[in-house]
Amino acid sequence: MIREDVLELWQELLWINDEILLEKTAQTWALALDKSVLTIDDLQTIPFTLLCGDDLQVSFMEHKRCVVHVSYEAGKKMNSFFTTNLPVNMDILVSGAILADVGKLLEYELKDGKAVTGTYGKYLRHPFSGVSLAEQCGVPAEVCHIIATHAAEGDLVKRTTEACIVHHADFMTFLPFKDRLKL
């Protein structure tokens, strides 16, 4: 059974048709919330990254939900255009997009009301802790691959189609905040 607070946080879980994968994806978020000092309310207010300075106004959940929506729409379009030549498994894609940053719940701490990299995060970045959380919940390797390769750590391996989509959705909604040309 999916925890009500997790489903409220992630209504996009209902886009996953495979009930077992849906449950394991939700369980991973429940486990992360149980282990984290962050609350669901914190996720609505803390910045999605600590790499863009103190003036970033985009919350963790705004960014995460955008990545999931961009990934979902890209996957649908790719299936529409490429059909059997480059099929996208939409359940794996959505699960991976939802779980890509779940490890940040262990990476971040709050200090004086601000999100900072905690002790755990100084040793393990969120792709590693995210895979660990997901494996504890029985999430399949195809989804763990997306979690592991969505960030720069994945640049040294070949990504699946679904992992490429999530990686690019994540970076296209991050780099403009970090590297955009300001005129």
Secondary structure, 3 states (H helix, E strand, C coil): CCCHHHHHHCHHHHHCCCHHHHHHHHHHHHHHHHHCCCCHHHHCCCECCCCCCCCCCCEHHHHHHHHHHHHHHHHHHHHHHHCCCCCCCHHHHHHHHHHCCCCHHHHEEEECCEEEECHHHHHCCHHHHHHHHHHHCCCCHHHHHHHHHCCHHHHHCCCCHHHHHHHHHHHHCCHHHHHCCCC
